[in-house]
Amino acid sequence: MRRTPGVGPRWRLLWLLPALLLAACTAGPQDDGDDGPGPDPAPTRAPGERWQPRPGLGWQWQLTGKLDTSVDVPVYDVDGFTTSAEQVAGLRKDGRKAVCYLSTGAWEDFRPDAADFPKEMLGKGNGWEGERWLDVRRLAALEPLIAKRLDMCRDKGFDAVEPDNMDGYRNDTGFPLTADDQLRYNRLIAKLAHDRGMAVGLKNDLDQIPQLVGDFDFAVNEQCAQYAECERLTPFVAAGKAVFHVEYELPLGRFCARSKELGLSSLLKKYDLDAWRKAC
């Protein structure tokens, strides 16, 4: 996620209770936006085939709280660890595509595989409780750990992956990461997802879009309107690839018109990323 000092509570700080609730039954409607007609049934994925999301798709991003499947959009982006295979199957049965959220560039002490990451791989805190940057130069050590997580996403039936914290080289990680280090790691993540038949999104990392647009199937961005950066995402749209975008602090009237002009799939969300949303 975008590292914005002094913002409201982040979803990971609410981990324990939402992790229990997310596995519960479907909640009531939480949608304050209008995304038009509902999704068509999702076809079964053939071997070696992966989803290619196109610009303008409606979506829902929910990482905390009881999973609300009543939002009438074709794409759901949900937590890979706390979302069950049964919930993914339910989304797909309803014609939705399911995106598996994972943190691939930062370690999280609350994940079930946290002990598998060597201590020397853990850097400085990234500003959120229980999280530390990973040394993404250590490709040989990281690959089997991330591959196992992607196996989990595949085995649960996810169509795609949203790998988070993919721009450590631009932060104070505790490691001398370079842009080339980040490119190598990000391309590894894309390959691992593709090898498992899943699409993969580039999260933020705006500076490397020109080099990575060909490796990733879509983009996920936070707050490009607030920081006057949305035009930098247009290479994805020009390539026929979706850009899933959220704002937290701007009202819809401040960014929706421009988002539509650029072909972005834009939402207003709360920082805790529960079911609440307003769509452009």
C-alpha positions as CSV (number, residue, x, y, z in Angstrom):
1,M,0.0,0.0,0.0
2,R,1.0,3.6,-0.4
3,R,3.1,4.7,2.5
4,T,1.4,7.9,3.6
5,P,2.6,9.1,7.1
6,G,-0.1,10.3,9.5
7,V,-3.1,8.8,7.7
8,G,-5.9,6.9,9.3
9,P,-5.8,3.3,10.6
10,R,-4.5,0.7,8.2
11,W,-6.3,-2.6,7.8
12,R,-3.5,-4.7,9.3
13,L,-3.8,-3.0,12.6
14,L,-7.3,-4.5,12.8
15,W,-6.0,-8.0,11.9
16,L,-7.3,-10.3,14.7
17,L,-11.0,-9.6,14.6
18,P,-11.4,-9.2,10.8
19,A,-9.5,-12.4,10.2
20,L,-12.1,-14.3,12.2
21,L,-15.0,-12.4,10.6
22,L,-13.8,-12.7,7.0
23,A,-14.5,-16.4,7.0
24,A,-18.1,-15.9,8.1
25,C,-21.2,-15.9,5.9
26,T,-22.0,-13.1,3.4
27,A,-22.9,-9.7,4.8
28,G,-25.6,-7.3,3.6
29,P,-25.2,-4.7,0.9
30,Q,-22.4,-2.1,1.4
31,D,-22.2,-0.5,-2.0
32,D,-22.9,3.2,-2.4
33,G,-21.8,3.2,-6.1
34,D,-23.3,2.2,-9.4
35,D,-21.2,0.0,-11.7
36,G,-23.9,-0.8,-14.2
37,P,-24.9,-4.3,-15.3
38,G,-23.8,-7.4,-13.3
39,P,-21.0,-9.7,-14.4
40,D,-21.3,-12.5,-17.0
41,P,-20.5,-16.0,-15.7
42,A,-16.7,-16.6,-15.6
43,P,-15.5,-19.3,-18.0
44,T,-13.4,-22.2,-16.7
45,R,-9.8,-21.4,-17.2
46,A,-8.0,-23.7,-19.7
47,P,-4.5,-25.0,-18.9
48,G,-2.0,-22.3,-19.5
49,E,-4.6,-19.6,-20.0
50,R,-4.9,-16.6,-17.7
51,W,-7.4,-13.8,-17.2
52,Q,-6.7,-10.5,-19.0
53,P,-8.7,-7.7,-17.2
54,R,-9.6,-4.9,-19.6
55,P,-9.9,-1.2,-18.7
56,G,-13.1,0.0,-17.1
57,L,-14.0,-3.1,-15.2
58,G,-15.9,-2.5,-12.0
59,W,-14.3,-3.9,-8.9
60,Q,-14.4,-4.3,-5.1
61,W,-11.4,-4.3,-2.8
62,Q,-12.1,-5.7,0.7
63,L,-9.4,-6.8,3.1
64,T,-11.2,-6.6,6.4
65,G,-14.6,-7.5,7.9
66,K,-17.2,-10.0,7.0
67,L,-16.9,-10.6,3.2
68,D,-19.8,-8.9,1.5
69,T,-20.4,-10.6,-1.9
70,S,-23.5,-8.6,-2.7
71,V,-21.6,-5.8,-4.5
72,D,-22.6,-6.2,-8.2
73,V,-19.1,-6.0,-9.8
74,P,-17.1,-8.5,-11.9
75,V,-13.9,-8.3,-9.8
76,Y,-13.2,-8.9,-6.1
77,D,-9.8,-8.3,-4.6
78,V,-9.6,-10.0,-1.2
79,D,-7.0,-11.2,1.3
80,G,-5.3,-14.4,0.1
81,F,-4.7,-15.8,3.6
82,T,-8.0,-15.1,5.3
83,T,-10.3,-15.8,2.3
84,S,-11.2,-19.5,2.1
85,A,-11.3,-21.7,-1.0
86,E,-15.1,-22.0,-0.5
87,Q,-15.5,-18.2,-0.6
88,V,-13.4,-18.0,-3.8
89,A,-15.5,-20.7,-5.3
90,G,-18.6,-18.8,-4.4
91,L,-17.3,-15.6,-6.0
92,R,-16.5,-17.5,-9.2
93,K,-19.8,-19.3,-9.2
94,D,-21.4,-15.9,-9.2
95,G,-19.4,-14.9,-12.2
96,R,-16.7,-12.9,-10.4
97,K,-13.0,-12.9,-10.9
98,A,-11.1,-13.3,-7.6
99,V,-7.8,-11.5,-7.0
100,C,-5.5,-12.7,-4.2
101,Y,-4.0,-9.9,-2.1
102,L,-0.5,-10.8,-0.8
103,S,2.4,-8.7,0.6
104,T,5.4,-9.8,-1.4
105,G,7.8,-7.0,-0.5
106,A,7.3,-6.8,3.2
107,W,7.2,-9.3,6.0
108,E,4.2,-9.5,8.3
109,D,4.5,-11.0,11.7
110,F,0.9,-12.1,11.8
111,R,1.0,-14.4,8.8
112,P,1.1,-18.2,9.4
113,D,4.4,-18.5,7.4
114,A,6.1,-15.6,9.2
115,A,8.7,-17.9,10.9
116,D,9.8,-19.2,7.5
117,F,11.5,-15.9,6.6
118,P,15.2,-15.7,7.8
119,K,15.9,-12.9,10.1
120,E,18.7,-11.5,7.9
121,M,16.1,-11.0,5.2
122,L,14.1,-8.6,7.4
123,G,14.8,-4.9,7.1
124,K,13.4,-1.8,8.7
125,G,9.8,-1.3,9.6
126,N,7.7,0.0,6.8
127,G,5.5,2.3,9.1
128,W,2.9,-0.3,9.9
129,E,2.7,-2.4,13.1
130,G,4.2,-5.9,12.6
131,E,5.7,-5.3,9.2
132,R,9.3,-5.0,7.9
133,W,10.7,-4.6,4.5
134,L,12.2,-7.6,2.8
135,D,15.6,-7.7,1.1
136,V,14.4,-8.4,-2.4
137,R,17.9,-8.9,-3.6
138,R,17.8,-12.4,-2.1
139,L,16.0,-14.0,-5.0
140,A,17.1,-17.5,-4.3
141,A,15.9,-17.4,-0.7
142,L,12.7,-15.5,-1.4
143,E,11.5,-17.5,-4.5
144,P,10.4,-20.7,-2.7
145,L,8.7,-18.7,0.1
146,I,6.7,-16.5,-2.4
147,A,6.1,-19.5,-4.6
148,K,4.4,-21.3,-1.7
149,R,2.1,-18.3,-1.2
150,L,1.2,-18.3,-4.8
151,D,0.6,-22.0,-4.7
152,M,-2.0,-21.2,-2.0
153,C,-3.7,-18.6,-4.2
154,R,-3.8,-21.0,-7.1
155,D,-5.1,-23.9,-5.0
156,K,-7.8,-21.7,-3.6
157,G,-9.0,-21.0,-7.1
158,F,-7.9,-17.3,-7.4
159,D,-7.7,-15.9,-10.9
160,A,-5.1,-13.3,-10.2
161,V,-2.7,-11.9,-7.6
162,E,-2.2,-8.4,-6.2
163,P,1.4,-8.4,-4.8
164,D,1.9,-5.5,-2.4
165,N,5.0,-3.5,-1.3
166,M,6.6,-3.7,-4.8
167,D,8.5,-0.5,-4.5
168,G,10.9,-1.0,-1.6
169,Y,13.8,0.5,-3.5
170,R,12.2,3.9,-3.2
171,N,11.9,3.6,0.6
172,D,14.2,3.4,3.6
173,T,14.3,-0.4,3.8
174,G,17.6,-0.9,5.6
175,F,19.0,-2.4,2.5
176,P,20.8,-0.7,-0.4
177,L,18.2,-1.7,-3.0
178,T,18.4,-0.3,-6.5
179,A,15.9,0.1,-9.2
180,D,17.5,-2.9,-11.0
181,D,17.0,-5.0,-7.8
182,Q,13.4,-4.1,-7.8
183,L,12.9,-4.8,-11.5
184,R,14.4,-8.3,-11.1
185,Y,12.2,-9.1,-8.1
186,N,9.0,-7.7,-9.6
187,R,9.6,-9.7,-12.8
188,L,10.2,-12.8,-10.7
189,I,6.8,-12.3,-9.0
190,A,5.1,-11.9,-12.4
191,K,6.7,-15.1,-13.7
192,L,5.7,-17.1,-10.6
193,A,2.1,-16.0,-11.0
194,H,2.0,-16.6,-14.7
195,D,3.6,-20.1,-14.2
196,R,0.6,-20.9,-12.1
197,G,-2.0,-19.7,-14.6
198,M,-2.8,-16.5,-12.7
199,A,-2.8,-12.9,-13.8
200,V,-0.8,-10.5,-11.8
201,G,-1.0,-6.7,-11.1
202,L,1.7,-4.1,-10.6
203,K,1.0,-2.4,-7.3
204,N,1.9,1.3,-7.3
205,D,5.6,1.5,-8.4
206,L,4.8,4.2,-10.9
207,D,8.4,4.9,-11.8
208,Q,8.9,1.4,-13.3
209,I,5.7,1.2,-15.3
210,P,7.5,1.8,-18.6
211,Q,9.7,-1.2,-17.9
212,L,7.1,-3.5,-16.4
213,V,3.9,-2.9,-18.3
214,G,4.7,-5.8,-20.5
215,D,5.3,-8.1,-17.6
216,F,2.1,-7.4,-15.7
217,D,-1.6,-7.9,-16.7
218,F,-3.1,-5.0,-14.8
219,A,-2.2,-2.3,-12.3
220,V,-3.5,-1.5,-8.8
221,N,-2.9,2.1,-7.5
222,E,-3.6,4.1,-4.4
223,Q,-4.1,7.8,-4.4
224,C,-2.8,8.7,-7.8
225,A,-5.4,11.5,-8.0
226,Q,-4.4,13.0,-4.6
227,Y,-0.8,13.1,-5.8
228,A,-1.5,14.1,-9.4
229,E,0.0,10.9,-10.8
230,C,-2.9,9.2,-12.6
231,E,-1.5,10.0,-16.1
232,R,1.5,7.8,-15.3
233,L,-0.8,4.8,-15.3
234,T,-2.0,5.3,-18.9
235,P,0.6,2.8,-20.4
236,F,-1.5,0.0,-18.9
237,V,-4.8,1.4,-20.4
238,A,-3.1,1.9,-23.8
239,A,-2.0,-1.7,-23.7
240,G,-5.7,-2.8,-23.0
241,K,-5.0,-3.6,-19.4
242,A,-7.1,-2.6,-16.4
243,V,-6.0,0.0,-13.8
244,F,-7.8,-0.6,-10.5
245,H,-7.6,2.6,-8.5
246,V,-8.6,3.8,-5.1
247,E,-8.7,7.2,-3.3
248,Y,-9.2,7.6,0.5
249,E,-9.3,11.3,1.1
250,L,-10.7,13.0,-2.0
251,P,-14.5,13.2,-2.7
252,L,-15.7,11.5,-5.8
253,G,-16.2,14.9,-7.5
254,R,-12.5,15.6,-7.3
255,F,-11.3,12.6,-9.3
256,C,-14.1,10.6,-11.0
257,A,-14.4,12.7,-14.2
258,R,-10.6,12.5,-14.9
259,S,-10.5,8.8,-13.9
260,K,-13.2,8.0,-16.5
261,E,-11.3,10.1,-19.2
262,L,-8.2,8.0,-18.5
263,G,-10.0,4.7,-18.4
264,L,-9.3,3.9,-14.8
265,S,-11.6,1.7,-12.6
266,S,-11.8,4.1,-9.6
267,L,-13.3,3.7,-6.1
268,L,-13.5,5.8,-2.9
269,K,-12.6,3.6,0.1
270,K,-11.9,3.9,3.8
271,Y,-8.4,3.2,5.0
272,D,-9.4,0.0,6.8
273,L,-10.6,-1.4,3.4
274,D,-13.7,-3.0,4.7
275,A,-16.8,-3.6,2.5
276,W,-17.8,0.1,2.2
277,R,-17.1,1.7,-1.2
278,K,-18.3,4.4,-3.5
279,A,-17.6,3.9,-7.2
280,C,-17.2,6.5,-10.0
